[in-house]
Amino acid sequence: MIKKTGVFATLKEAKNIREAFNLPVISFDGFSSIGGNSRELLHSIALSHGLPEIEGFYGLDRDNEFIKME
């Protein structure tokens, strides 16, 4: 189940996150990659907004609200 956090990324942050997800990535094992990890970027931005550490990663919905799985 997806849970909304009530915390939003700025427009600039959301743009950077979406651009990071569109960058080409080389993955050798299906998990690690060369070219950066967009999930970790999104997660670190969520944490910078005061959200608590969670197992896994935060997501971002189309309204720029951080979301998480529960």
Sequence and secondary structure as in RCSB ss.txt:
>XXXX:A:sequence
MIKKTGVFATLKEAKNIREAFNLPVISFDGFSSIGGNSRELLHSIALSHGLPEIEGFYGLDRDNEFIKME
>XXXX:A:secstr
 EEEEEEE  HHHHHHHHHHHTS  EESSSS EES  HHHHHHHHHHHTT    SS  EE TTSEEEEE 
